[in-house]
Amino acid sequence: MRKGILIAIILLIIIGGGGYYYYQQEQSKQQPVTLYGNVDIRTTALSFRVGGRLKSLNVDEGDKVQQGQVIGEIDPQPYQIALAQAKAQSDAAKANLDLLKAGYRSEEIARAREQVKQLSSAYQYAQRSYERYRALRRKKAIAQEQLDAAKDKRDQAQADLLAAQQQLSQYQQGNRPQQIEQAKAQFEQTQASVAKAQLDLSDTQLKAPADGTILVRAHQPGAMLNAGTTVFTLALSHPLWIKAYIDEPHLAMAQNGRQVTITTDSTKQAFHGHIGFVSPTAEFTPKTVQTEQLRTSLVYRLRIIVDDPTPQLRQGMPVTVHFEK
């Protein structure tokens, strides 16, 4: 009898404990979930694509800049000179290409034709002289040396005439297509050099790639900089992100697009946002998360995008993230 009563008491204790645990779980599901995080600091290093002497810097640490704003400049004079040289070479290449396409002028063709006529007459005279000397040599009236000299004059006149005829043919036919193509390629190469020189000149101005705040100014005007040397460190303003962490029991609530409310200690204003990213891997709780429940837990990193950002949300500021179950 006593044994049965003892078993009944044990069963009541087990059932009661299970019921209490279930009640606590249900109660916890009805409590709002609160996360703690920080406004994410996203920075970018700004540098010139070209090197040279730093002429000016237009902003300082703490200044706010807008996208496209000129914030620094390299001495442009060397690049202006390089651009002028590239343009001159391009103009010369273009003139040469136009000359080859146009061919030879009518005056040049006329002169070449007249020269062929004159050299033809000279060759005919040299040929008649050679024939006469050859007849005299057969009669032993002149020496062999005189005949050889007449033959040399005839051969030279013939060679001059052939060269003039070839030149006239070239003038009449114009330049070869291969010469024109070569000149065209040279002109296109000089155009590419002009484009590069223009790009280099434009890159002597450093422009802000996005809205933000200058965190670091690393150099002063007058310094000689190599291409790629960091001049400013810029903290980006948009989009504004919150980095927070959530434990595994509440992970199912962290769905992409889930709306949340964000508060800070410095203002009573509540901000709105939505979850933009949930890390697929767990990690040990970072030191920045100070709640007792999360200090020894594995958590998942969240990126929360602020829908209504204002200057009151500063880079690195601690925030509290609320959303109901």
TAJO-V687516 format. One record per pair of residues at least 12 apart in sequence whose C-alpha atoms are under 8 Angstrom apart, sorted by sequence separation. I is the first residue (numbers start at 0). J is the second residue. If there is no record, write none. Layout:
i={I/I}
j={J/J}
This chain:
i={57/58/217/218/259/260/283/284/57/58/132/133/217/258/259/283/284/56/57/132/216/217/258/259/283/284/56/216/258/259/282/283/55/56/215/216/257/258/281/282/54/55/129/132/214/215/256/257/281/282/54/55/213/214/215/255/256/281/53/54/213/214/255/256/280/281/53/54/129/213/214/254/255/279/52/53/128/129/212/213/253/255/278/51/52/211/212/255/277/278/50/51/211/212/254/277/278/125/129/211/212/253/277/210/211/276/277/47/209/210/211/275/276/125/126/209/210/274/275/276/125/274/275/274/275/273/274/122/125/272/273/272/273/272/273/122/271/272/121/122/270/271/272/270/271/270/118/119/122/270/244/118/119/118/244/115/118/246/115/253/114/115/250/246/247/246/247/111/115/246/247/245/246/244/245/263/264/111/112/244/245/263/111/244/245/262/263/243/244/261/262/242/243/261/262/108/111/242/243/261/241/242/243/260/261/241/242/259/260/108/240/241/259/260/107/108/240/241/259/240/241/258/239/240/238/239/103/238/102/103/239/103/102/102/252/99/100/99/99/100/99/234/96/99/96/95/96/92/93/96/92/93/92/89/92/89/88/89/86/85/86/89/85/85/86/85/82/85/82/81/82/78/82/78/79/78/75/75/74/73/72/73/72/71/72/70/71/69/70/71/69/70/69/70/68/69/67/68/66/67/66/67/65/66/67/64/66/65/66/64/65/64/65/63/64/63/64/63/64/49/62/63/48/61/62/60/61/49/60/61/48/49/59/60/47/48/58/60/47/59/60/47/59/47/46/45/45/56/55/56/55/53/54/55/53/54/52/53/52/53/52/53/52/53/51/52/50/51/50/51/50/51/49/50/49/50/48/49/47/48/46/47/46/47/46/47/46/47/45/46/44/45/46/44/45/44/45/44/45/43/44/42/43/42/43/42/43/41/42/40/41/40/39/38/39/38/39/38/39/37/38/36/37/36/37/36/35/36/34/35/34/34/36/36/35/38/40/38/39/40/38/39/38/37/38/37/38/37/38/36/37/35/36/35/36/35/36/34/35/33/34/33/34/33/32/33/31/32/31/32/31/32/30/31/30/29/28}
j={69/70/229/230/271/272/295/296/70/71/145/146/230/271/272/296/297/70/71/146/230/231/272/273/297/298/71/231/273/274/297/298/71/72/231/232/273/274/297/298/71/72/146/149/231/232/273/274/298/299/72/73/231/232/233/273/274/299/72/73/232/233/274/275/299/300/73/74/149/233/234/274/275/299/73/74/149/150/233/234/274/276/299/73/74/233/234/277/299/300/73/74/234/235/277/300/301/149/153/235/236/277/301/235/236/301/302/73/235/236/237/301/302/152/153/236/237/301/302/303/153/302/303/303/304/303/304/153/156/303/304/304/305/305/306/156/305/306/156/157/305/306/307/306/307/307/156/157/160/308/284/159/160/160/288/160/163/293/163/301/163/164/299/296/297/297/298/163/167/298/299/298/299/298/299/317/318/166/167/299/300/318/167/300/301/318/319/300/301/318/319/300/301/319/320/167/170/301/302/320/301/302/303/320/321/302/303/320/321/170/302/303/321/322/170/171/303/304/322/304/305/322/304/305/304/305/170/305/170/171/308/173/173/174/324/173/174/174/178/179/179/314/179/182/182/182/183/182/183/186/185/186/186/186/189/189/189/190/189/189/190/193/190/192/193/193/193/196/196/196/197/196/200/199/200/200/200/203/203/203/203/204/204/204/205/204/205/204/205/206/205/206/206/207/206/207/206/207/206/207/207/208/207/208/209/207/209/209/210/209/210/210/211/210/211/211/212/212/213/199/212/213/199/212/213/212/213/202/213/214/202/203/213/214/202/203/213/215/203/215/216/204/216/205/205/205/207/219/219/220/220/219/220/221/220/221/220/221/221/222/222/223/223/224/223/224/223/224/224/225/225/226/225/226/226/227/226/227/226/227/226/227/227/228/228/229/229/230/229/230/229/230/231/230/231/231/232/232/233/232/233/232/233/233/234/234/235/234/235/234/235/235/239/239/240/240/241/241/242/241/242/241/242/242/243/243/243/244/243/244/244/245/287/288/288/312/314/313/314/315/314/315/315/315/316/316/317/317/318/317/318/317/318/318/319/319/320/319/320/319/320/320/321/321/321/322/321/322/322/323/323/324/323/324/324/324/324}
